[in-house]
């Protein structure tokens, strides 16, 4: 879901020719990066079995 938002946040302002929208889109991408990092930390700490699952799953 997060990965699908990146082209949306960047592509729509480019399509519309909005410099301000592109700036906002870049900020949203940065927020998503930090959110996903924080979410991974939270899952490792609070969800039982997540460490084993992460070892078995590849990107």
N, C-alpha and C positions, 0 to 999 in steps of 0.2 A: 504494500500500500504506500509506504513512504517512497519507494523507488519510483512508483508511478506518478507521484506528486511532483517530482523534480522536473520532468519535461513540461508538465502543466504550468508550474510556477515560472519557468523560464520561457517556454514556447509561446504562451499567450501574449505576454508583453512584446515579444519580438514580432509576432504576427500583427499586432496592433500598432507597432512602432512607438511604444511608450517607454521612454527612458526612465521615468519615475516608477512605472510598473516593473521594469526590469530590476531596478534597485530593490524594490520591495520583494520581488521574487528571489533575488540572491540572498536577502536577509532571511526569508522563509526557508531556503535550502540550508542555511547555516543553523537555523533553529532546529530543523529536522535532524541534522547530523548530531547535534548535542542531545536532542531528545532520544534518539535511538541508542546512543552510547549510555545514557542514564537508564534507559529501559533495560538494556542488557545487564547492567550492574545490578539493578533491582531484581531481575529474574534470577540471577546467580545467587543472590543473598536470600531471597524469600520463597523461591519455588523449589520444592524438594525434587531431586532427580534432574535438575536442569543442567548440571555440570556433565553428567553422563550423556545426556541427549546432545549437548553441544559438541562433545567429542566424536559422536557418531555421525553428525550431520556436516556436510561440506557445503561451502558457498558455491 
